[in-house]
Amino acid sequence: MRQAGHKALMFYMEYRKMTTIKIHNAETGEVIQREMNAKELEQWQKDQAAAAVQAQAKTEAAAKKAAAEAKLAALGLTADDLKALGL
């Protein structure tokens, strides 16, 4: 039970890190750290969702490429062979 409470606390702490904005004033060296407002949090969540979709698409593309290369290899061909044929 104690472990579950620890995990929940760690999740909360990580979530707070992600939803905190740090503003550095280069002229004065002042650093302000604050929570995101509702609009900033909404945009951050949209950005995170878009990044997840993009990462998934990249993973799927890599899997498709690997499958295509495996099929070529089964036929005794390489991607360079297809390029040489103009395909």
Secondary structure by P-SEA (a helix, b strand, c coil): caaaaaaaaaaaaaaaaaabbbbbcccccbbbbbcccaaaaaaaaaaaaaaaaaaaaaaaaaaaaaaaaaaaaaacccaaaaaaacc
